[in-house]
Amino acid sequence: MQAIQRIEPIFDREIEVICPATVANLVCGFDILGMALKDPSDSITMKLSREPGIRIQHTDAYQLPSDPAQNVAGAALLDLLQAVNEPVGIEISITKKIKPGSGLGSSAASSAGAVVGANYLLGNPFEGKDLVRFAMAGEKVASGVKHADNITPCILGGVTLIRSIFPLDIVQLAAPPLHVTVVHPQIEVRTSDARQILRKEVLLKDAIRQWGNIAGLVAGFLQSDYALIGRSLEDVIIEPVRSILIPGFDEVKKASREAGALGGGISGSGPSIFMLSKEAATASTIAGIMQDVFDSIGIDSKIYITEINNKGCEVIER
Ligand code: HSE
């Protein structure tokens, strides 16, 4: 990208960016579909500095690196600042409530929030698509691969489709109201490990089934067809491999569907599991069922009962 000439930096003002959790893949759409959630979310405070460089602080207990090149937010900001033809610096303080390694787009929330905040403080020189591109540098630090299925809904909100990553082609999908129940068993699955174990080839018959599900899911969202959404929430390629990393996964899925969930599966690379419901009451019932499964196998879990976040990262002036 060419250096941007026209920035209007706002110095001496601090902003807060609320960065939502996201559910990537949406079961059948590995690396291409994602959805932003209203809860949980991270908080980032930022301000510009006349002293070049990126200075990162953490106010949580996760001991994430503060060296910008090693930090997902820092790597994303380094990419953004390269496209800015002015020697500005950034002070950033990150408070994570989305636990790293949860499968809820923790790294994406940091890198997306950082570039959304920086863009605001620079006078909004960049479009959403540019911001997704910068934030992907953060995902590369986190998982070794540039993928945008968490970042895009985190920045833009709602449900998004990455039709292509090189070149970046993003489609925002309208979706009907949906209640989302997420259980986060307190075990860690590293995205890099969950990617490493995947087979590199797929059978044509599996690919055909997966194409049908992805197309069905997209059509279900666009037509507000809840039954079609439910039928399409099936993954014959990734889930059978990754679900072995999540004790209790099959029970959670079966019991949730029996209780009326439309369907669901692994959130991102796990270990969180999400379920979509049409009714709020079903979403609450499923929360109890999910926690019961993990209680019965002696694993602590955290529950979120939430909805789709259609705004994405939100900037608040302080
Ligand atoms: N699509 C990614 C994966 C999301 O499933 O590996 C996790 O970052």
Boltz pocket constraint, residues with backbone or C-beta under 6 A from the ligand:
constraints:
  - pocket:
      binder: B
      contacts: [[A, 24], [A, 25], [A, 30], [A, 31], [A, 32], [A, 143], [A, 147], [A, 149], [A, 150], [A, 191], [A, 194], [A, 195], [A, 268], [A, 269]]
      max_distance: 6.0
